[in-house]
C-alpha cells in the first residue's frame, strides 16, 4: 500500500505557494509514522511535515522546489 505525503490544504491561509526547505530523511529511508521528515516555508513561516505512515520513503519533489497546497511531495510504501 502506498501513502502519499501531501501539502495539507489547511496548512496556511491563502493561495501562496511553499518551498521545500529541507528533507530530514533520505530517499529510500525507512521512516516511522509521526516522525519529522520535511520542512516547508510559506510566507516566511517554517512548517514541519511528519510521516503519515511507516515504511520506505520515496521523495518526489526535491529540496528548494516550489509546491502548492495539495501537491504530493513524496510517498511511503
C-alpha distance (Angstrom), angle and dihedral (degrees) to the residues before:
residue distance angle dihedral
X1 . . .
X2 3.81 . .
X3 3.80 122.3 .
X4 3.81 118.4 -161.8
X5 3.80 121.5 -135.2
X6 3.79 101.7 -143.5
X7 3.82 133.3 178.7
X8 3.83 100.6 -109.9
X9 3.80 116.6 -114.5
X10 3.82 89.5 -136.6
X11 3.81 98.1 45.7
X12 3.81 92.3 105.4
X13 3.81 140.5 -3.6
X14 3.77 121.7 -99.8
X15 3.77 132.4 22.6
X16 3.80 99.4 -75.4
X17 3.76 118.0 140.3
X18 3.80 123.3 -123.4
X19 3.78 133.4 -137.7
X20 3.79 123.2 -138.7
X21 3.80 100.5 -125.9
X22 3.81 98.0 179.4
X23 3.77 143.8 -1.2
X24 3.81 107.0 -144.8
X25 3.81 92.8 -167.1
X26 3.79 126.4 49.5
X27 3.77 127.2 -116.4
X28 3.81 106.6 -89.0
X29 3.81 94.0 21.2
X30 3.78 121.4 136.8
X31 3.80 109.8 -117.7
X32 3.80 133.1 -173.2
X33 3.79 124.1 -130.9
X34 3.81 110.2 -92.1
X35 3.82 94.6 21.0
X36 3.79 117.1 135.0
X37 3.81 106.3 -107.0
X38 3.83 108.7 160.3
X39 3.78 145.3 13.3
X40 3.78 124.7 -144.6
X41 3.81 129.8 -171.9
X42 3.80 123.6 -142.4
X43 3.80 122.3 175.1
X44 3.83 90.9 -20.3
X45 3.81 92.3 -50.7
X46 3.80 117.7 119.3
X47 3.82 114.4 -141.3
X48 3.79 127.0 -170.1
X49 3.80 124.3 -136.5
X50 3.79 120.3 -153.7
X51 3.78 129.3 -161.3
X52 3.82 110.4 -92.8
X53 3.84 90.7 -155.3
X54 3.79 141.7 6.3
X55 3.80 121.3 -96.8
X56 3.80 143.5 70.7
X57 3.82 116.4 -20.6
X58 3.80 120.4 -134.1
X59 3.82 113.7 -171.3
X60 3.82 113.1 -144.9
X61 3.83 100.3 171.3
X62 3.79 119.5 44.3
X63 3.79 131.6 -135.9
X64 3.83 112.5 -76.2
X65 3.83 92.9 23.7
X66 3.80 116.7 134.7
X67 3.81 113.2 -123.9
X68 3.80 135.8 179.9
X69 3.78 130.4 -140.7
X70 3.78 111.2 -72.5
X71 3.81 94.4 25.3
X72 3.80 115.5 141.2
X73 3.81 105.5 -128.9
X74 3.78 98.4 174.2
X75 3.77 146.4 -11.0
X76 3.77 137.1 -131.6
X77 3.78 120.0 -147.4
